Every structure is written in C-alpha cells, then in structure tokens.
Amino acid sequence: MTDRIDFDQVREVVRIAAEAEIAELEVETPTLKVRVRKGSGSAAGTDEPSVSAAQPGGVPGDLTGSWREGGEATGRPSDNHLLPLVAPMVGTFYRSSGPEASPFVEEGDLVEPGQVVCVIEAMKLFNEIQAEMRGRVARVLVDNASPVEYGQPLFLLAPPSS
C-alpha cells in the first residue's frame, strides 16, 4: 500500500456529492476513507463542502485546513504534518503573474497568511490565491498552466516549528 492519498479519488467523491446535492457522503475502500459534508456543519460555516480523508492506519483530517498527509505513522516528521493549500475554485493554475515573471513561491519558502502564492484564471479573470496559514512550502503539487478543480490541493505546507 502507498502512503499517499489518491487525490483523484477524493476529487471524484466530492464531485459526486456536489452533483447529487446531498448533505453528506462517506465512501470507504480498502485504501481510502472519504467523508464529504455540505451545510452549516462545514469548517467555514458556509454551504461549501467539508472533506475529510484517511487511509487505513493513517491520520484522518479535514482537507479544508487541518488535513495531514501520510499513511501509517512512519516516524518521518516532514510527512506527518503537511497541510494542503487547496484551490478555492475551478480554473487554470499559474505559479507567477506572467510568463516571464518569477513564481510567487518556491519549495522551501516561508509563507504568511494573506501572501499571494499563485493565481487561478477562471472565466478570463485572474484570481490571486493567498495563503491562509503560516508555513513553509514543502511541495508544489500542480504544474504551471494546469487545470485545477475546486478543493484540489495546490501546495503542501509544513507548519512552522514552535
């Protein structure tokens, strides 16, 4: 078994829940357990879905802000507490403000809440996506100029050390 979450499976569950207009959906396979809740019980208190995912023996969490990547506890602290920064909309992901510009952030950069980390083009509008938390960019998960879906993880952030 792999110790990585299959985000395609998670996105498919979210898509099914959204299309069916249901309040809650839980799906469990031998390698993944996903729960999607929509309504006032969500993390933001809005109608946006709250998604949690875990692998058997893994650490469950909330993909909207407190999810931790990793399967079984492996003793690798760098993988046990990574937090996703997710796409707030469907569109095209860009790492910089233009073709010749430097990326907003690189792996290893420290980001602060409110700092622009990328842009997502949606309906010919370029939307600046800001970090919601302080942390170090551990991984960039999306290639430049790639399409992204709502809720898709774009970056993994390592929380700052206390």
DSSP file with accessible surface (Angstrom, degrees, kcal/mol):
  #  RESIDUE AA STRUCTURE BP1 BP2  ACC     N-H-->O    O-->H-N    N-H-->O    O-->H-N    TCO  KAPPA ALPHA  PHI   PSI    X-CA   Y-CA   Z-CA
    1    1 A M              0   0  143      0, 0.0     2,-0.1     0, 0.0    70,-0.1   0.000 360.0 360.0 360.0 143.6    0.0    0.0    0.0
    2    2 A T        -     0   0   84      2,-0.1     0, 0.0     1,-0.1     0, 0.0  -0.489 360.0-137.3 -83.7 154.6    1.2    3.5   -0.7
    3    3 A D  S    S+     0   0   56     -2,-0.1    68,-0.5    68,-0.1     2,-0.4  -0.042  75.9  93.4-102.8  34.9    1.4    6.2    2.0
    4    4 A R  S    S-     0   0  101     66,-0.2     2,-0.3    65,-0.1    -2,-0.1  -0.970  77.3-118.6-125.4 142.2    0.0    8.9   -0.3
    5    5 A I        -     0   0   10     -2,-0.4     2,-1.1     1,-0.1     3,-0.1  -0.551  24.2-128.2 -73.9 136.6   -3.6   10.0   -0.6
    6    6 A D    >>  -     0   0   70     -2,-0.3     4,-1.6     1,-0.2     3,-0.6  -0.758  23.4-170.7 -87.0  97.8   -5.1    9.5   -4.1
    7    7 A F  H 3> S+     0   0   30     -2,-1.1     4,-3.0     1,-0.2     5,-0.2   0.782  81.2  63.8 -65.5 -25.8   -6.4   13.0   -4.7
    8    8 A D  H 3> S+     0   0  107      2,-0.2     4,-2.0     1,-0.2    -1,-0.2   0.919 104.3  47.3 -63.2 -40.3   -8.2   11.8   -7.9
    9    9 A Q  H <> S+     0   0   68     -3,-0.6     4,-2.1     2,-0.2    -2,-0.2   0.925 112.8  48.6 -64.7 -43.1  -10.3    9.5   -5.7
   10   10 A V  H  X S+     0   0    7     -4,-1.6     4,-2.4     1,-0.2    -2,-0.2   0.943 111.4  49.4 -63.1 -47.1  -11.1   12.3   -3.3
   11   11 A R  H  X S+     0   0   36     -4,-3.0     4,-2.8     1,-0.2    -1,-0.2   0.889 109.1  53.4 -59.7 -38.9  -12.0   14.8   -6.0
   12   12 A E  H  X S+     0   0   85     -4,-2.0     4,-2.6    -5,-0.2    -1,-0.2   0.921 108.6  48.7 -64.4 -41.0  -14.3   12.2   -7.6
   13   13 A V  H  X S+     0   0   15     -4,-2.1     4,-2.5     2,-0.2    -2,-0.2   0.933 112.3  48.7 -63.9 -43.3  -16.2   11.7   -4.3
   14   14 A V  H  X S+     0   0   22     -4,-2.4     4,-2.6     1,-0.2    -2,-0.2   0.932 111.6  50.2 -61.8 -42.8  -16.5   15.5   -3.9
   15   15 A R  H  X S+     0   0   89     -4,-2.8     4,-2.8     2,-0.2     5,-0.2   0.938 110.8  48.6 -61.7 -45.2  -17.8   15.8   -7.5
   16   16 A I  H  X S+     0   0   75     -4,-2.6     4,-2.3     1,-0.2    -1,-0.2   0.934 112.2  48.7 -61.6 -44.8  -20.4   13.0   -6.9
   17   17 A A  H  X>S+     0   0    6     -4,-2.5     5,-1.5     1,-0.2     4,-0.7   0.915 113.2  47.4 -62.8 -41.6  -21.6   14.6   -3.7
   18   18 A A  H ><5S+     0   0   53     -4,-2.6     3,-0.7     1,-0.2    -2,-0.2   0.921 113.3  47.2 -66.5 -44.2  -21.9   18.0   -5.3
   19   19 A E  H 3<5S+     0   0  130     -4,-2.8    -1,-0.2     1,-0.2    -2,-0.2   0.864 113.1  48.5 -66.5 -35.0  -23.8   16.7   -8.4
   20   20 A A  H 3<5S-     0   0   57     -4,-2.3    -1,-0.2    -5,-0.2    -2,-0.2   0.580 101.0-137.3 -82.3  -8.2  -26.1   14.6   -6.2
   21   21 A E  T <<5 +     0   0  161     -4,-0.7     2,-0.3    -3,-0.7    -3,-0.2   0.911  47.5 155.7  51.3  47.7  -26.8   17.7   -4.0
   22   22 A I      < -     0   0   61     -5,-1.5    -1,-0.2     1,-0.1     3,-0.1  -0.708  48.8-133.3-103.1 157.9  -26.6   15.5   -0.9
   23   23 A A  S    S+     0   0   70     -2,-0.3    15,-3.3     1,-0.3     2,-0.3   0.849  85.5   9.5 -78.9 -35.4  -25.8   16.7    2.6
   24   24 A E  E     +A   37   0A 100     13,-0.2     2,-0.4    25,-0.1    -1,-0.3  -0.995  58.2 179.9-150.5 141.3  -23.3   14.0    3.5
   25   25 A L  E     -A   36   0A  42     11,-2.6    11,-3.4    -2,-0.3     2,-0.4  -0.992   4.1-171.9-142.2 131.0  -21.5   11.2    1.7
   26   26 A E  E     -A   35   0A  79     -2,-0.4     2,-0.4     9,-0.2     9,-0.2  -0.995   5.2-177.3-125.6 130.7  -19.0    8.7    3.1
   27   27 A V  E     -A   34   0A  53      7,-3.2     7,-3.2    -2,-0.4     2,-0.4  -0.993   2.1-172.4-127.5 133.7  -17.0    6.3    0.9
   28   28 A E  E     +A   33   0A 134     -2,-0.4     5,-0.2     5,-0.2    -2,-0.0  -0.994   7.8 169.9-130.6 129.3  -14.7    3.6    2.1
   29   29 A T        -     0   0   49      3,-3.5     3,-0.4    -2,-0.4    -2,-0.0  -0.755  53.8 -92.7-120.3 175.6  -12.4    1.4    0.0
   30   30 A P  S    S+     0   0  120      0, 0.0     3,-0.1     0, 0.0    -2,-0.0   0.785 126.9  31.0 -61.9 -21.0   -9.6   -0.9    1.2
   31   31 A T  S    S+     0   0   60      1,-0.2     2,-0.3    24,-0.1    -3,-0.0   0.511 123.3  31.4-114.6  -6.0   -7.1    2.0    0.7
   32   32 A L        -     0   0    8     -3,-0.4    -3,-3.5    23,-0.2     2,-0.4  -0.996  48.4-162.3-156.5 143.4   -9.1    5.2    1.4
   33   33 A K  E     -AB  28  54A  80     21,-2.8    21,-2.0    -2,-0.3     2,-0.4  -0.994  19.8-179.6-127.6 123.7  -11.9    6.5    3.5
   34   34 A V  E     -AB  27  53A   2     -7,-3.2    -7,-3.2    -2,-0.4     2,-0.4  -0.985   9.5-172.5-128.0 134.5  -13.5    9.8    2.4
   35   35 A R  E     -AB  26  52A  68     17,-2.5    17,-2.6    -2,-0.4     2,-0.5  -0.996   3.6-169.3-125.9 129.3  -16.4   11.8    4.1
   36   36 A V  E     -AB  25  51A   3    -11,-3.4   -11,-2.6    -2,-0.4     2,-0.4  -0.978   5.5-177.0-118.6 126.7  -17.9   14.9    2.4
   37   37 A R  E     -AB  24  50A  97     13,-2.6    13,-3.3    -2,-0.5     2,-0.4  -0.983   4.5-167.1-123.1 138.5  -20.3   17.1    4.4
   38   38 A K        +     0   0   92    -15,-3.3     2,-0.3    -2,-0.4     9,-0.1  -0.970  46.6  37.2-125.2 137.2  -22.2   20.1    3.0
   39   39 A G  S >  S-     0   0   15      7,-0.4     3,-2.0     9,-0.4     7,-0.2  -0.817 107.5 -23.9 126.3-163.3  -24.0   22.7    5.0
   40   40 A S  T 3  S+     0   0  113      1,-0.3    -1,-0.1    -2,-0.3     7,-0.1   0.655 122.0  69.0 -66.2 -12.2  -23.7   24.6    8.3
   41   41 A G  T 3  S+     0   0   61     -3,-0.1    -1,-0.3     4,-0.1     6,-0.1   0.475  77.5 111.6 -83.9   1.6  -21.5   21.8    9.8
   42   42 A S  S X  S-     0   0   12     -3,-2.0     3,-1.2     4,-0.5    -4,-0.1  -0.245  84.3-105.1 -74.9 165.3  -18.7   22.7    7.5
   43   43 A A  T 3  S+     0   0   66      1,-0.3    -1,-0.1     2,-0.1     7,-0.1   0.846 119.9  42.0 -59.5 -36.4  -15.4   24.2    8.7
   44   44 A A  T 3  S-     0   0   74      4,-0.2    -1,-0.3     2,-0.1     3,-0.1   0.521 108.6-119.0 -91.3  -5.7  -16.2   27.7    7.4
   45   45 A G  S <  S+     0   0   53     -3,-1.2     2,-0.2     1,-0.3    -5,-0.1   0.756  80.4 105.5  74.3  21.7  -19.9   27.7    8.5
   46   46 A T  S    S-     0   0   55     -7,-0.2    -4,-0.5     2,-0.2    -7,-0.4  -0.524  90.7 -92.8-117.4-170.9  -21.0   28.0    4.8
   47   47 A D  S    S+     0   0  119     -2,-0.2    -7,-0.1    -9,-0.1     3,-0.1   0.351  86.0 116.4 -87.6   5.5  -22.5   25.7    2.3
   48   48 A E  S    S-     0   0  106    -10,-0.1    -9,-0.4     1,-0.1    -2,-0.2  -0.510  76.1-100.1 -71.9 145.9  -19.1   24.8    0.9
   49   49 A P        -     0   0   26      0, 0.0     2,-0.5     0, 0.0   -11,-0.2  -0.327  24.1-144.6 -70.4 147.3  -18.3   21.1    1.4
   50   50 A S  E     -B   37   0A  20    -13,-3.3   -13,-2.6    -3,-0.1     2,-0.5  -0.952  20.9-163.9-106.7 127.2  -16.0   19.9    4.2
   51   51 A V  E     -B   36   0A  13     -2,-0.5    12,-3.7   -15,-0.2    13,-0.5  -0.952  11.2-178.4-119.4 130.1  -13.9   17.0    3.1
   52   52 A S  E     +BC  35  62A  35    -17,-2.6   -17,-2.5    -2,-0.5     2,-0.3  -0.964   6.5 179.3-124.7 147.2  -12.0   14.5    5.3
   53   53 A A  E     +BC  34  61A   3      8,-1.0     8,-0.7    -2,-0.4     2,-0.3  -0.992   5.5 167.0-144.2 149.8   -9.9   11.7    4.1
   54   54 A A  E     -B   33   0A  14    -21,-2.0   -21,-2.8    -2,-0.3    17,-0.1  -0.983  25.7-133.8-155.8 158.0   -7.8    9.0    5.7
   55   55 A Q    >   -     0   0   12     -2,-0.3     3,-3.5    15,-0.3   -23,-0.2  -0.852  51.4 -79.8-108.4 153.0   -6.0    5.8    4.8
   56   56 A P  T 3  S+     0   0   58      0, 0.0    16,-0.1     0, 0.0     3,-0.1  -0.283 124.1  10.6 -52.2 127.9   -6.3    2.7    6.9
   57   57 A G  T 3  S+     0   0   66      1,-0.2    16,-0.5    15,-0.1     2,-0.1   0.462 112.6 115.6  79.8   0.7   -3.9    3.2    9.8
   58   58 A G  S <  S-     0   0   17     -3,-3.5    -1,-0.2    14,-0.2    13,-0.2  -0.185  76.1 -93.4 -94.2-172.8   -3.5    6.8    8.7
   59   59 A V        -     0   0   55     11,-0.7     9,-0.4    12,-0.3    -6,-0.1  -0.900  38.5-145.2-105.7 111.8   -4.3   10.1   10.3
   60   60 A P        +     0   0   84      0, 0.0     2,-0.3     0, 0.0    -6,-0.2  -0.331  31.0 151.9 -71.6 163.3   -7.7   11.4    9.3
   61   61 A G  E     -C   53   0A  14     -8,-0.7    -8,-1.0     6,-0.1     2,-0.6  -0.974  47.3 -79.8-172.3-176.3   -8.2   15.1    8.9
   62   62 A D  E >>> -C   52   0A  34     -2,-0.3     5,-1.8   -10,-0.2     3,-1.8  -0.895  25.4-153.8-105.5 116.4  -10.1   17.9    7.3
   63   63 A L  T 345S+     0   0   10    -12,-3.7   -11,-0.1    -2,-0.6    -1,-0.1   0.631  89.3  72.4 -67.5  -9.3   -8.9   18.8    3.7
   64   64 A T  T 345S-     0   0   48    -13,-0.5    -1,-0.3    21,-0.1    22,-0.1   0.537 130.4 -36.7 -84.6  -1.9  -10.2   22.3    4.2
   65   65 A G  T <45S+     0   0   28     -3,-1.8    -2,-0.2    20,-0.1    -1,-0.0   0.370 130.8  49.2 175.2 -27.2   -7.4   23.2    6.6
   66   66 A S  T  <5 +     0   0   58     -4,-1.4    -3,-0.2    17,-0.1     2,-0.1   0.275  68.0 130.9-120.4  13.0   -6.1   20.6    9.1
   67   67 A W      < -     0   0    1     -5,-1.8     2,-0.5    -6,-0.2    -6,-0.1  -0.388  42.5-152.0 -67.2 140.1   -5.5   17.5    6.9
   68   68 A R        -     0   0   78     -9,-0.4    -9,-0.2    15,-0.1    15,-0.2  -0.972  11.5-132.2-117.9 127.2   -2.2   15.8    7.4
   69   69 A E        +     0   0    5     13,-1.1    13,-0.4    -2,-0.5     2,-0.1  -0.427  59.1  78.5 -73.5 148.6   -0.7   13.9    4.5
   70   70 A G        -     0   0    9     -2,-0.1   -11,-0.7    11,-0.1   -15,-0.3  -0.305  57.3-130.9 132.0 149.1    0.7   10.4    5.2
   71   71 A G  S    S+     0   0    5    -68,-0.5   -12,-0.3     1,-0.3   -68,-0.1   0.540  79.4   6.0 -91.8-116.6   -0.5    6.9    5.6
   72   72 A E  S    S-     0   0  117    -14,-0.1     2,-0.4     1,-0.1    -1,-0.3  -0.291  94.8 -87.6 -67.4 154.1    0.8    4.9    8.6
   73   73 A A        +     0   0   87    -16,-0.5    -1,-0.1     1,-0.2    -3,-0.1  -0.484  51.9 172.6 -64.4 119.4    2.9    6.6   11.1
   74   74 A T        -     0   0   61     -2,-0.4    -1,-0.2     2,-0.2    -2,-0.1   0.448  48.2-113.9-110.8  -4.7    6.4    6.3    9.7
   75   75 A G  S    S+     0   0   65      1,-0.2     3,-0.1     2,-0.0    -2,-0.1   0.572  76.9 129.8  80.1   5.9    8.4    8.5   12.1
   76   76 A R    >>  -     0   0   97      1,-0.2     3,-1.8     2,-0.0     4,-1.1  -0.783  39.7-170.1 -94.1  95.5    9.1   10.9    9.2
   77   77 A P  H 3> S+     0   0  101      0, 0.0     4,-0.7     0, 0.0     3,-0.2   0.814  80.2  64.1 -59.8 -28.4    8.1   14.2   10.8
   78   78 A S  H 34 S+     0   0   83      1,-0.2    -2,-0.0     2,-0.1    60,-0.0   0.780 110.6  37.5 -67.5 -22.8    8.4   16.0    7.5
   79   79 A D  H X4 S+     0   0   23     -3,-1.8     3,-0.5     1,-0.1    -1,-0.2   0.619 104.7  68.3-100.7 -14.9    5.5   13.9    6.1
   80   80 A N  H 3< S+     0   0   33     -4,-1.1    -2,-0.1    -3,-0.2    -1,-0.1   0.683 106.1  33.3 -82.8 -18.1    3.2   13.6    9.1
   81   81 A H  T 3< S+     0   0  104     -4,-0.7     2,-0.3   -13,-0.1    -1,-0.2  -0.004  75.5 138.2-131.0  33.4    2.1   17.2    9.5
   82   82 A L    <   -     0   0    4     -3,-0.5   -13,-1.1   -13,-0.4    76,-0.2  -0.641  37.2-153.6 -82.6 135.0    1.9   18.7    6.0
   83   83 A L  E     -D  157   0B  29     74,-3.4    74,-3.4    -2,-0.3     2,-0.2  -0.912  11.8-127.7-111.0 133.8   -1.2   20.9    5.4
   84   84 A P  E     -D  156   0B   3      0, 0.0     2,-0.6     0, 0.0    72,-0.2  -0.534   4.9-151.3 -81.8 143.8   -2.7   21.4    2.0
   85   85 A L  E     -D  155   0B   8     70,-2.6    69,-3.3    -2,-0.2    70,-1.4  -0.981  32.1-157.6-105.0 115.7   -3.5   24.8    0.5
   86   86 A V  E     -D  153   0B  34     -2,-0.6    66,-0.1    67,-0.3    64,-0.1  -0.646  20.5 -98.6-105.0 157.5   -6.4   24.0   -1.8
   87   87 A A        -     0   0    0     65,-2.6    64,-3.2    62,-0.3    65,-0.2  -0.540  23.2-157.9 -70.2 126.3   -7.9   25.6   -4.9
   88   88 A P  S    S+     0   0   63      0, 0.0     2,-0.3     0, 0.0    -1,-0.1   0.450  74.3  14.1 -84.1   0.6  -11.0   27.7   -3.9
   89   89 A M  S    S-     0   0   51     60,-0.2     2,-0.3    63,-0.1    63,-0.2  -0.972  84.8 -90.5-161.0 168.9  -12.3   27.5   -7.5
   90   90 A V  S    S+     0   0   97     -2,-0.3     2,-0.3    59,-0.1    59,-0.2  -0.689  71.9  91.2 -85.8 140.6  -12.1   25.7  -10.8
   91   91 A G  E    S-G  148   0C  13     57,-2.0    57,-3.1    -2,-0.3     2,-0.5  -0.987  76.4 -47.2 169.1-158.4   -9.7   27.3  -13.3
   92   92 A T  E     -GH 147 121C  40     29,-2.2    29,-2.7    -2,-0.3     2,-0.3  -0.937  50.1-135.3-111.2 126.7   -6.1   27.3  -14.6
   93   93 A F  E     -GH 146 120C   0     53,-3.0    52,-2.2    -2,-0.5    53,-0.6  -0.634  21.9-177.2 -84.5 131.0   -3.3   27.4  -12.1
   94   94 A Y  E     - H   0 119C  60     25,-2.8    25,-2.5    -2,-0.3    50,-0.1  -0.999  21.0-156.6-129.1 133.5   -0.4   29.7  -12.6
   95   95 A R  S    S+     0   0   50     -2,-0.4     9,-3.2    23,-0.2    10,-0.4   0.627  79.9  31.7 -80.3 -15.6    2.7   29.9  -10.3
   96   96 A S  S    S-     0   0   14      7,-0.3    23,-0.2     8,-0.1     6,-0.1  -0.869  83.9-108.7-137.3 172.6    3.5   33.5  -11.4
   97   97 A S  S    S+     0   0   95      5,-0.5     5,-0.0    -2,-0.3     3,-0.0   0.593  98.1   0.5 -80.2 -10.5    1.8   36.7  -12.5
   98   98 A G  S >  S-     0   0   24      4,-0.1     3,-0.9     3,-0.1    -1,-0.1  -0.983  82.4 -90.2-167.2 168.5    3.1   36.3  -16.1
   99   99 A P  T 3  S+     0   0  130      0, 0.0    -1,-0.1     0, 0.0    -2,-0.0   0.824 125.1  36.7 -59.2 -33.0    5.1   34.1  -18.4
  100  100 A E  T 3  S+     0   0  186      2,-0.1     2,-0.1    -3,-0.0    -3,-0.0   0.509  98.1 101.5 -97.4  -7.0    8.4   35.9  -17.7
  101  101 A A  S <  S-     0   0   40     -3,-0.9     3,-0.1     1,-0.1    -3,-0.1  -0.430  77.7-106.5 -80.1 154.0    7.8   36.6  -14.0
  102  102 A S        -     0   0   99      1,-0.1    -5,-0.5    -2,-0.1    -4,-0.1  -0.444  46.9 -90.0 -71.9 151.3    9.3   34.6  -11.2
  103  103 A P        -     0   0   43      0, 0.0    -7,-0.3     0, 0.0    -1,-0.1  -0.271  29.6-124.3 -59.1 148.9    7.0   32.2   -9.3
  104  104 A F  S    S+     0   0   57     -9,-3.2     2,-0.3    13,-0.2    14,-0.1   0.891  92.4   7.6 -60.4 -43.0    5.2   33.7   -6.3
  105  105 A V        -     0   0    1     12,-0.5     2,-0.3   -10,-0.4    -1,-0.2  -0.981  65.0-158.6-140.4 153.8    6.6   30.9   -4.1
  106  106 A E    >   -     0   0   85     -2,-0.3     3,-2.2    -3,-0.1    31,-0.3  -0.850  44.8 -77.8-121.7 162.1    9.1   28.1   -4.4
  107  107 A E  T 3  S+     0   0  110     -2,-0.3    31,-0.2     1,-0.3     3,-0.1  -0.380 121.5  30.1 -58.4 134.6    9.5   24.9   -2.4
  108  108 A G  T 3  S+     0   0   37     29,-3.6    -1,-0.3     1,-0.3     2,-0.1   0.173  89.4 128.9  98.0 -15.7   11.2   25.9    0.9
  109  109 A D    <   -     0   0   66     -3,-2.2    28,-3.0    28,-0.1     2,-0.4  -0.466  58.4-127.4 -73.2 144.4    9.8   29.4    1.0
  110  110 A L  E     -E  136   0B  58     26,-0.2     2,-0.3    -2,-0.1    26,-0.3  -0.777  27.9-162.4 -88.2 130.2    8.1   30.6    4.2
  111  111 A V  E     -E  135   0B   0     24,-3.5    24,-2.0    -2,-0.4     6,-0.0  -0.889   4.9-152.4-116.2 150.0    4.6   32.0    3.5
  112  112 A E    >   -     0   0   78     -2,-0.3     3,-2.3    22,-0.2    19,-0.4  -0.830  38.6 -81.9-114.3 155.2    2.5   34.2    5.8
  113  113 A P  T 3  S+     0   0   79      0, 0.0    19,-0.2     0, 0.0     3,-0.1  -0.304 119.1  23.1 -55.7 134.3   -1.3   34.4    5.9
  114  114 A G  T 3  S+     0   0   38     17,-3.2     2,-0.3     1,-0.3    18,-0.1   0.281  89.2 133.5  90.8 -10.1   -2.5   36.8    3.1
  115  115 A Q    <   -     0   0   66     -3,-2.3    16,-2.6    16,-0.2    -1,-0.3  -0.560  62.3-117.1 -75.4 133.4    0.6   36.2    1.0
  116  116 A V  E     + I   0 130C  30     -2,-0.3    14,-0.3    14,-0.2     3,-0.1  -0.549  37.7 170.9 -70.7 128.6   -0.2   35.6   -2.7
  117  117 A V  E     -     0   0C   2     12,-3.0   -12,-0.5     1,-0.4     2,-0.3   0.579  61.7 -23.5-113.6 -19.2    1.1   32.1   -3.6
  118  118 A C  E     - I   0 129C   0     11,-1.2    11,-2.9   -14,-0.1    -1,-0.4  -0.961  59.1-114.6-171.2 177.7   -0.4   31.6   -7.1
  119  119 A V  E     -HI  94 128C  10    -25,-2.5   -25,-2.8    -2,-0.3     2,-0.5  -0.965  14.8-154.3-127.7 150.0   -3.2   32.8   -9.4
  120  120 A I  E     -HI  93 127C   0      7,-2.3     7,-2.6    -2,-0.3     2,-0.5  -0.994  12.3-144.8-123.0 122.5   -6.1   30.9  -10.8
  121  121 A E  E     +HI  92 126C  45    -29,-2.7   -29,-2.2    -2,-0.5     2,-0.4  -0.770  25.7 170.0 -86.6 125.8   -7.6   32.0  -14.1
  122  122 A A  E >   - I   0 125C  23      3,-2.7     3,-1.6    -2,-0.5   -31,-0.1  -0.980  68.3 -12.9-139.0 122.1  -11.4   31.5  -14.2
  123  123 A M  T 3  S-     0   0  180     -2,-0.4     3,-0.1     1,-0.3    -1,-0.1   0.903 128.5 -53.6  53.7  46.9  -13.6   32.9  -16.9
  124  124 A K  T 3  S+     0   0  179      1,-0.2     2,-0.4    -3,-0.0    -1,-0.3   0.592 115.7 115.4  67.1  13.1  -10.8   35.2  -18.1
  125  125 A L  E <   -I  122   0C 113     -3,-1.6    -3,-2.7     2,-0.0     2,-0.7  -0.938  61.0-140.2-111.3 136.8  -10.3   36.7  -14.6
  126  126 A F  E     -I  121   0C 127     -2,-0.4     2,-0.6    -5,-0.2    -5,-0.2  -0.859  19.0-163.4 -99.0 114.6   -7.0   36.2  -12.7
  127  127 A N  E     -I  120   0C  51     -7,-2.6    -7,-2.3    -2,-0.7     2,-0.4  -0.880  14.7-134.7-103.2 120.6   -7.7   35.5   -9.0
  128  128 A E  E     -I  119   0C 123     -2,-0.6     2,-0.5    -9,-0.2    -9,-0.2  -0.602  17.6-148.9 -73.6 129.1   -4.9   35.8   -6.6
  129  129 A I  E     -I  118   0C  12    -11,-2.9   -12,-3.0    -2,-0.4   -11,-1.2  -0.891  14.7-159.1-102.8 126.4   -4.8   32.9   -4.2
  130  130 A Q  E     -I  116   0C  99     -2,-0.5   -14,-0.2   -14,-0.3     2,-0.1  -0.774  22.7-105.3-108.3 150.4   -3.5   33.7   -0.8
  131  131 A A        -     0   0    3    -16,-2.6   -17,-3.2   -19,-0.4   -16,-0.2  -0.445  22.2-161.2 -66.2 140.1   -2.0   31.5    2.0
  132  132 A E  S    S+     0   0  148    -19,-0.2     2,-0.3    -2,-0.1    -1,-0.1   0.483  72.4  29.6 -99.6  -8.1   -4.5   31.1    4.8
  133  133 A M  S    S-     0   0   35    -21,-0.1     2,-0.3     2,-0.0    -1,-0.1  -0.947  85.5-100.3-146.0 163.4   -1.8   30.0    7.3
  134  134 A R        +     0   0  111     -2,-0.3     2,-0.3   -22,-0.1   -22,-0.2  -0.695  62.9 115.7 -85.7 139.2    1.8   30.5    8.1
  135  135 A G  E     -E  111   0B   0    -24,-2.0   -24,-3.5    -2,-0.3     2,-0.4  -0.967  62.1 -87.4 175.7 173.2    4.1   27.7    6.9
  136  136 A R  E     -EF 110 158B 121     22,-2.8    22,-3.1    -2,-0.3     2,-0.6  -0.862  44.1-113.7-102.2 133.6    7.0   26.6    4.7
  137  137 A V  E     + F   0 157B   2    -28,-3.0   -29,-3.6    -2,-0.4    20,-0.2  -0.554  39.2 172.7 -68.3 110.6    6.2   25.3    1.2
  138  138 A A  E     +     0   0B  36     18,-2.9     2,-0.3    -2,-0.6    -1,-0.2   0.842  63.8   4.8 -87.6 -39.0    7.1   21.7    1.3
  139  139 A R  E     - F   0 156B  61     17,-1.6    17,-2.3   -33,-0.1     2,-0.6  -0.997  54.1-143.0-149.5 142.5    5.7   20.7   -2.1
  140  140 A V  E     - F   0 155B  30     -2,-0.3    15,-0.2    15,-0.2    14,-0.1  -0.935  21.8-174.7 -99.3 120.7    4.2   22.3   -5.2
  141  141 A L        +     0   0   54     13,-2.8     2,-0.4    -2,-0.6    14,-0.2   0.570  57.3  61.9 -97.4 -10.4    1.6   19.7   -6.3
  142  142 A V  S    S-     0   0    9     12,-0.7     2,-0.2     4,-0.0     3,-0.1  -0.946  76.2-125.5-124.6 137.3    0.4   21.3   -9.6
  143  143 A D    >   -     0   0  128     -2,-0.4     3,-1.4     1,-0.1   -50,-0.2  -0.509  43.5 -89.9 -75.0 147.6    2.3   22.1  -12.8
  144  144 A N  T 3  S+     0   0   83      1,-0.2   -50,-0.2    -2,-0.2    -1,-0.1  -0.248 111.3  16.3 -57.1 141.6    2.1   25.6  -14.1
  145  145 A A  T 3  S+     0   0   54    -52,-2.2    -1,-0.2     1,-0.2   -51,-0.2   0.701  94.6 139.0  65.7  25.2   -0.7   26.3  -16.5
  146  146 A S  E <   -G   93   0C  31     -3,-1.4   -53,-3.0   -53,-0.6    -1,-0.2  -0.728  58.5-109.2 -97.2 147.5   -2.6   23.2  -15.5
  147  147 A P  E     -G   92   0C 105      0, 0.0     2,-0.3     0, 0.0   -55,-0.2  -0.470  37.6-166.1 -70.9 143.8   -6.3   23.0  -14.9
  148  148 A V  E     -G   91   0C   3    -57,-3.1   -57,-2.0    -2,-0.1     2,-0.3  -0.934   9.1-139.1-129.4 157.1   -7.4   22.6  -11.3
  149  149 A E    >   -     0   0   91     -2,-0.3     3,-2.1   -59,-0.2   -62,-0.3  -0.756  39.2 -80.0-111.0 159.7  -10.7   21.7   -9.6
  150  150 A Y  T 3  S+     0   0   70     -2,-0.3   -60,-0.1     1,-0.3    -1,-0.1  -0.324 118.4  13.7 -55.7 130.4  -12.4   23.1   -6.6
  151  151 A G  T 3  S+     0   0   27    -64,-3.2    -1,-0.3     1,-0.3   -61,-0.1   0.407  88.7 143.1  83.8  -3.3  -10.8   21.7   -3.4
  152  152 A Q    <   -     0   0   28     -3,-2.1   -65,-2.6   -65,-0.2    -1,-0.3  -0.534  57.5-113.9 -72.3 129.8   -7.8   20.3   -5.2
  153  153 A P  E     +D   86   0B   7      0, 0.0   -67,-0.3     0, 0.0     3,-0.1  -0.442  36.1 176.1 -63.7 131.2   -4.6   20.6   -3.2
  154  154 A L  E     +     0   0B   0    -69,-3.3   -13,-2.8     1,-0.4   -12,-0.7   0.764  65.2   9.4-102.3 -40.9   -2.1   23.0   -4.8
  155  155 A F  E     -DF  85 140B   1    -70,-1.4   -70,-2.6   -15,-0.2     2,-0.5  -0.955  62.5-135.8-137.2 155.0    0.7   23.1   -2.2
  156  156 A L  E     -DF  84 139B   0    -17,-2.3   -18,-2.9    -2,-0.3   -17,-1.6  -0.976  25.1-159.7-111.7 129.1    1.6   21.3    0.9
  157  157 A L  E     -DF  83 137B   2    -74,-3.4   -74,-3.4    -2,-0.5   -20,-0.2  -0.903  11.6-143.6-111.0 138.0    2.8   23.5    3.8
  158  158 A A  E     - F   0 136B  30    -22,-3.1   -22,-2.8    -2,-0.4   -76,-0.2  -0.871  30.6-119.7 -93.9 123.9    4.8   22.4    6.7
  159  159 A P        -     0   0   59      0, 0.0   -24,-0.2     0, 0.0     3,-0.1  -0.319  36.9 -97.4 -60.2 149.3    3.7   24.3    9.8
  160  160 A P        -     0   0   49      0, 0.0     2,-0.1     0, 0.0   -26,-0.0  -0.332  43.4-100.6 -66.2 150.6    6.4   26.4   11.4
  161  161 A S              0   0  123      1,-0.1    -3,-0.0    -3,-0.1   -26,-0.0  -0.428 360.0 360.0 -70.1 144.1    8.3   24.9   14.3
  162  162 A S              0   0  170     -2,-0.1    -1,-0.1    -3,-0.1     0, 0.0  -0.447 360.0 360.0 -76.4 360.0    7.1   26.1   17.7
